[in-house]
Amino acid sequence: MPNYRRAKVPGGTYFFTANTYRRQAFLTDADVRAALRDAIGTIRHTHPFRIDAWVLLPDHLHALWTLPPDDHDFSHRWRVIKRLVTQGCGARLHRPEWSTERRRQRHQSTLWQHRFWEHLIRDEDDFNRHVDYLHWNPVKHGYVESVKDWPYSSFHRYVKWGLLPLDWGSAMPLVDGDTFGE
């Protein structure tokens, strides 16, 4: 069993990738989006954090969060979010034929991969690279030809705030080797 070590920096900014189990394509379904929105609202009420950027794709999501200055526990937040989404949508999406003995023993659903990938943001350049990657992701995966055409992204907020132009990324080159957890 691997020995996973997580960065634990109070007040840190983190980039995350969370995948569905077996890369099932349901995250952009209306009921899942609503459950995800509700779950995030619920956990932010008890364990605040700022969402700096976000993109939701059918089988995975990327997010940039900044935690409060005295808090480093992003794992608890993800655990609650995944649990609440599973409770809200699990009846429709559960795949009993994929449930292994180990998943049953650990009370894991067939909605989410057990773990998530996280990266502690080091500086402003690192932050900006991850925001760009996150917003470009729907184009990278072939869902749209232009970043502006993907509705499930904080890109539209960045445009509204004047941080990015609407035509941003229309000719953004892909960088080989930049996988950022995928």
Secondary structure, DSSP 8 states (H G I E B T S, - for coil): ---------TT-EEEEEEEBGGG-S-TTSHHHHHHHHHHHHHHHHHS--EEEEEEE-SSEEEEEEE--TT---HHHHHHHHHHHHHHHHHHHH--GGG--HHHHHTT--SSB-S--EEEE--SHHHHHHHHHHHHHHHHHTTS-SSGGG-SSBTHHHHHHTTSS-TTTTTT----TT--TT-
